[in-house]
Amino acid sequence: MADISGGVSDYLSNGAGALANKAVNYGNKWLNSKINYGVNYASNYIRQFDYLGILPERWTLLDDSGQKAFDFDSFNKASIKSESKVIHAPVENGGFVMYNKLTTPLEVNCILIKRGFPQDLQAYVDALLEYGDSTDLLSIVTPDKEYQSMNLTKVAFDRSAENGVDIIIADCSFIEVRQVSVEYTSAKVAKKTSRGKQQAKPTSMLSALKKF
């Protein structure tokens, strides 16, 4: 009977401990999310009064002139994908070198949010569609790194009553454009000399008979 009661006690204590750990983890996640939201809100609020542009942008999209590409309120998410491909043919032992591996262009997916009046939302949508149709390159700035030479290849808009009719969420896909500089040499090619039409030499009757 003592063994049964002891087992039940251990089971209850272990269960209570697991529930307590889950509650602590949930509380930490909730607290961190609220802290991050408060920090981002305060940062965005302060930037409204940064008329001199002293504060650097932490999450934004820049055009080729270094200015914000278009107006949006929040940079909600950034997913970066870097992929390399290796040849499938057998390689001699010790013969695996860098040209056996191909690095594909970087892919970045961003979630942008804009809230405002209808004319503001229309300008936001038009700007994204224009960049999606153009070959303009943008820089994606994050707190960790700036990803340059990115072209917008896909954009999807989400607008729902659940989020608010005055909010448009844009799911943007970018791909890296790798550019190379072309160098030309100053070597000169010799000009072709035109000889004109060449007249066939006359063949004598004797030489023609010798061929037979």
C-alpha positions in Angstrom: 0.0 0.0 0.0 2.9 2.3 0.8 4.4 1.6 -2.7 1.1 2.5 -4.4 0.8 5.7 -2.4 4.4 6.6 -3.1 4.0 6.0 -6.8 0.9 8.2 -6.9 2.7 10.9 -5.0 5.7 10.8 -7.4 3.3 10.9 -10.4 1.5 13.9 -9.0 4.7 15.7 -8.2 6.2 15.0 -11.6 2.9 16.2 -13.3 2.8 19.3 -11.2 6.5 20.0 -12.1 5.8 19.6 -15.8 2.8 21.9 -15.6 4.9 24.4 -13.7 7.6 24.3 -16.3 5.1 24.8 -19.1 3.6 27.7 -17.3 7.0 29.3 -16.8 7.9 28.8 -20.5 4.6 30.2 -21.7 5.0 33.2 -19.3 8.5 33.9 -20.6 7.4 33.8 -24.2 4.5 36.1 -23.5 6.7 38.5 -21.6 9.4 38.5 -24.3 6.8 39.2 -27.0 5.3 42.1 -25.0 8.8 43.5 -24.4 9.7 43.3 -28.1 6.4 44.9 -29.0 7.0 47.7 -26.5 10.5 48.3 -27.7 9.5 48.3 -31.4 6.5 50.6 -30.7 8.7 53.0 -28.7 11.4 52.9 -31.4 8.9 53.7 -34.2 7.3 56.4 -32.1 10.6 58.1 -31.5 11.5 57.9 -35.2 8.5 60.0 -36.0 10.3 63.0 -34.4 13.7 62.1 -36.0 13.5 64.9 -38.6 17.3 65.1 -39.0 17.5 61.3 -39.8 20.0 60.7 -37.0 18.6 57.3 -35.9 19.7 54.5 -38.3 17.0 52.2 -39.8 17.1 48.7 -38.3 14.4 47.0 -40.5 13.8 48.6 -43.9 14.1 48.5 -47.7 16.4 51.0 -49.4 16.6 52.0 -53.0 19.8 52.5 -55.0 20.2 56.1 -53.6 20.1 54.8 -50.0 16.6 56.2 -49.3 13.6 54.2 -48.0 12.1 52.6 -51.1 8.5 53.3 -50.2 6.4 53.9 -47.1 5.3 51.1 -44.8 4.7 50.9 -41.1 6.1 47.6 -39.9 8.7 45.0 -41.1 7.1 42.0 -39.5 9.3 39.1 -40.7 12.4 38.2 -42.7 13.3 34.7 -43.9 16.7 34.2 -45.5 17.5 31.1 -47.7 21.0 30.3 -48.8 21.5 27.1 -50.8 24.5 25.4 -52.5 24.5 22.5 -55.0 27.1 19.8 -55.3 27.7 17.8 -58.4 26.3 14.3 -58.4 29.1 12.6 -60.5 31.7 10.6 -58.6 34.8 12.6 -57.5 38.3 11.2 -57.1 39.5 11.0 -53.5 40.9 14.4 -52.5 39.6 15.9 -55.7 36.6 17.8 -54.2 37.3 21.5 -54.8 35.3 24.7 -54.9 34.3 24.4 -58.6 32.5 21.2 -57.7 30.1 23.3 -55.6 27.6 25.9 -57.0 26.2 28.6 -54.7 22.7 29.7 -55.8 21.5 33.3 -55.4 20.3 34.3 -52.0 16.5 34.3 -51.4 14.8 36.6 -48.9 11.1 36.6 -47.9 9.7 39.6 -46.1 6.4 40.4 -44.5 5.5 44.1 -44.6 2.5 45.8 -43.0 0.9 49.1 -43.9 -1.9 50.8 -42.1 -3.6 54.0 -43.1 -6.2 55.7 -45.2 -7.3 54.3 -48.6 -5.0 56.7 -50.6 -2.0 55.6 -48.4 -2.8 51.9 -48.9 -3.2 52.5 -52.7 0.2 54.2 -52.9 1.7 51.3 -50.9 0.3 48.6 -53.2 1.2 50.6 -56.4 4.8 50.9 -55.1 5.2 47.2 -54.5 3.6 46.3 -57.9 5.9 48.7 -59.6 9.0 47.2 -58.0 7.7 43.8 -58.9 7.5 44.7 -62.6 10.9 46.5 -62.7 14.5 45.5 -62.6 15.4 47.9 -59.9 17.6 46.5 -57.1 16.9 47.1 -53.4 18.8 46.6 -50.2 17.1 44.7 -47.3 18.4 46.1 -44.0 18.2 44.0 -40.8 19.8 44.5 -37.5 22.3 41.7 -38.3 23.2 42.3 -42.0 22.3 44.3 -45.1 21.4 42.2 -48.1 22.2 44.2 -51.3 21.3 43.7 -55.0 17.9 42.2 -54.2 15.1 42.2 -56.8 11.4 41.8 -56.0 10.1 38.8 -57.9 6.8 38.0 -56.1 4.3 39.9 -53.9 1.0 38.7 -52.4 -1.4 41.0 -50.5 -3.6 40.0 -47.6 -6.5 42.2 -46.4 -9.1 40.9 -44.1 -11.7 42.0 -41.6 -9.9 40.1 -38.9 -6.8 42.2 -39.3 -8.6 45.4 -40.0 -9.9 46.9 -43.3 -7.3 49.6 -43.0 -4.4 47.2 -42.9 -2.7 45.5 -45.8 -0.1 42.8 -45.3 2.3 42.1 -48.1 4.3 38.9 -48.5 7.3 39.8 -50.6 9.9 37.5 -52.2 13.3 38.8 -53.2 16.1 37.1 -55.1 19.8 38.2 -55.2 21.1 39.5 -58.6 24.8 38.8 -58.9 26.5 41.3 -61.1 29.9 41.1 -62.8 32.0 43.8 -64.4 33.0 43.2 -68.0 36.6 44.2 -69.0 37.6 44.9 -72.5 41.2 44.7 -73.8 42.9 47.2 -76.2 44.2 44.5 -78.6 43.9 45.5 -82.2 42.8 43.0 -84.9 44.6 43.1 -88.2 42.5 44.3 -91.1 41.6 41.9 -93.8 43.2 42.7 -97.2 40.9 42.4 -100.1 42.6 40.8 -103.2 39.7 41.2 -105.4 38.5 38.5 -107.8 41.2 36.0 -108.8 41.3 35.0 -112.5 41.9 31.3 -113.2 45.1 30.4 -115.0 44.6 29.1 -118.5 45.3 25.3 -118.9 47.2 24.1 -121.9 46.1 21.1 -124.0 49.3 19.2 -123.1 48.9 19.6 -119.4 45.3 18.4 -119.7 46.4 15.3 -121.6 49.0 14.5 -118.9 46.2 14.1 -116.3 44.9 11.2 -118.1 
